[in-house]
Amino acid sequence: MSVLSPEQCQRFATDGYLVLPSFVDSGTCERMRAVIQEQLASGDGPVEYEADVAYPGSPANLDAEGGRTVRRLLKAHGRSPLFAAWFDDARLLEALGQLLDGPVVQARAHHNCVMTKQPRFSSDTGWHQDVRYWAFTRPELISTWLALGAETPENGGLKVLPGTHRMQFAPERYDAKLFLRPELPENAALIESARYVRLSPGDVLFFHARLFHAASRNHTADTKYSVVATYRRTDNLPVPGSRSARD
């Protein structure tokens, strides 16, 4: 039996994203949160700091107040058997295979991470497409976003521009870092269509690598944790010599 219904597949094809409620049980989510908190406390493994990205709200540098606020725990697949089991979950891979119309594999060079949006020093992420990170034969990749707690507009939950994965954009609509330029009238009109993606613990969001999405900083007192991975079809090969080829 297929994991996704034809209606869900069509919704993803139309909107570029899909939420699967309660896809992961509460016990697994709690165990993942415990592992994340232990690793944040120990400082083990590679991380990305908020100061590294220099987004609005980020500390000015690593030596500034909050400069070593962790934004991502990198290389999550190798950090814990819990994460590896989730990234290789048979139901997850089956659903992704339905959406990409073929067998899939995780692209571990990017988005193989835990996002940790912390209260005091988190940042705003502008409207962007994750395809900017990738170098594959085709831009047909899907990211999976597992919420380990509630995700809302208040704590920096994602917002999306439905259908933008099917659109073409002239280069001048992007800034130098490939964020959508909100001051342009054509972009401002598009941004008015934004939808917030509200998630509960155990919900999984699928979104296309060409879908525009953004997020604000965390305005609450609690850290938000999300486990993120990206997948490609097995025949969608990385460009030789690119960062994407360094799985």
N, C-alpha and C positions, 0 to 999 in steps of 0.2 A: 504493500500500500504506500502511495506517495505521501511525503510529509506535507507538501503544499497542495492546496486545491487549485484547479484551473483559475478560479476567481482571484486567488492570492497571486498567482503568477502574472495574471493580466494587470492587477493593481500595481505590481512592481514594474512591469513594462511601461505602464502609463506614468506613474508618479516618480519612479526611480528609487523608491524606498518602501520598506514593509516592516511592520512590527509583529513579532510573534510573542504574544503574552505568555508569561509563566512557562517559558521554554526550559528553564533550568530550575531545579528544586531549591527550596530555601536552605536546606542543609549544606548543599554544595556552595551556594553563595556565601554563607556564613564562614565556611572553611576557607574560601578564597580570601575573604576580607581579613581573616586572622593571619594568613600567610603574608598578605600585602603589608599589614601593620607591622609584623615581625621584620620584614625586609626593609621597610622604611626606617625602623628603629635601629637596625644593625648597619645600614648603609651598604649592604652587600649588592654586588652586581652593578652593571652600567645603568646610569640614569641620565635624564635630560632635566635641567633645572629651568624654572620660569625665566631666570635671567638670560638663559641661552637663546630664547626666541625673540626677545625685545619687542613683544607685543604690548599694546596699551594696558597699563596696570602692572607690567612686569617690573621687578626691581632693576635698577640701572645696570648693575653688574653683580658678579658673584660675591663681592665684598660688601655690597650695600645691605641695609636691613632687609631680611627675607631673601637675600640673594641665593641661598642654597635651598630654597623651597622646591621640592621635587615636583616636576610636571608629569614625567613618565618614568616608569620602571621599564627599561628596555630589555629586549631579548627574552620576552616572557615565556616562550615555549620551553626554554631550558631552565627556568627559575624554579619550577615546581611540577611534579607529576600532575597536580590538579589542573594547571593551565594546559599542559600537553594533552591531557585527556579531553579537555574541552575543545581545543583547537582541532583535534582529530575525531571528535564525536561523530558517530555514523549518521545520526539524524541531521546534524548540521551539514555534513558533506552532501547528503542526499538532497537536502533543500537547495543548497547552492548549485548542485549539479542540475536540478530542475531549472533554475533561473538562468544558468549559463549554458544549458543544453549540452552537457557533456561532463566527464569526470573532472574533478578539480583538485588543486593542491594549494596549500598555504604559500603565499609569497612572503617569506620571513625577513626579507631585507628592510621592509617598512611595516609599520603598524603591527608589529609583533610585540605588543606592549600592554601595560596597565596605565591608564590615565588616572591621575590623582589630582583632581581640582580642589585645592585647599583654600580655606576661607580668606586669610588675610592678604595673601600675595599672589592670587591667581590673576589671570589676564583675559582680555577680550580677544577672540579670534575672529577676524573678518571673513567675509564671504569668499569661499575658495572651493576648488575642486581637487580632490586627492590625486587625480590623474597627473597633477603637476609633479608629484614625487616619483612617478613611474616611468620606466622605459621598457615597454613590452611591444610585441608585434602588433597587438590590438589593445585599445584602451578599455577593454571589457573586463573589468575587475569589480569585485564586490567586497565591501568591508562589513564585518560583523561587529556589533557593539553590544556587549553583555552588561546590563546595569546590575550592580551589586547593591544598590540602594535606590531610593526615589530620585528621579531626574526631572527637574522642573525649570521654568525660566529663572526662578530665584537663585538656584544653585549652579547655574551655568549649563543647563541642559541644552542639547542641540536644537537648532532650528534649521529648516530646509526650504529650498525653493523647488516645489514639485515640478517635475517634467523637464527641468533644465538639463538633465542628462541626454536629452534628445535634441538639444538646441546647439547651434553654432554661434560663436561669439567672435567678433572682430578683435584683433590684438589691442586696439586702443581702448577697449572696455575694461582692460586689466591695468593694474599698476605694475611697477617694476618687479614686485614680489609675487605677481600673478593673483592678487586679490582683486575682486570686483570693485570698481571705482564707484562708491555710492553717490558721489556728487553729480554724476552724469544722469540726465533726465531719463534715458532709456533704462539705465540700471536701477534708478530710484523707483520707476514704475514696476519693474520686475520684483524688487525687494518687497513691495507692498503685498505680494502673494505669499509671503513667508508663513510657514506653519511651525509651531513648536511641537517637538516630539517629546511627549511626557511618558516617562517609563517608570515602572515599578520594579522592585528587586526580582531578578530572574527573567525579565523581559529581554528579548534580543531584537535589535534593530539591524536590518540589512539595508545598505545603501550603495548605489552605484558610484564608481570612482569619478564619474563625470557630473554627479549631482552637486550643485552648490549647497554648502551648509556653513553655519557659523555658530558661535556660542559666546555668551558673555562671561564675565568673571563670576566667581561664587560669592553671593551676597549673604549667605547664611553662616552659621557657626560650626557647621559640620562638613568634613571632607567628603567629596563625591568620588566614588571609585567605579571605573568602567574597564572591562577587559576587551581589548580591541585586536582584531586580526583582519587580514585581507587575503582574498583567494582569487586564483586565476584558473582558467581551463588548462589542463595539462599540455595541450598543443599550442597555447599562447606563450611563446618562449620569450625570455628577456633578451634585450639587445646586448650582444656581446660587448664586454668591457664596461658596461654601465653599472651603476650602483645596484640596480635591480638584479643583476646577474650574480651578486655576491650573497646569495642565500646561505 
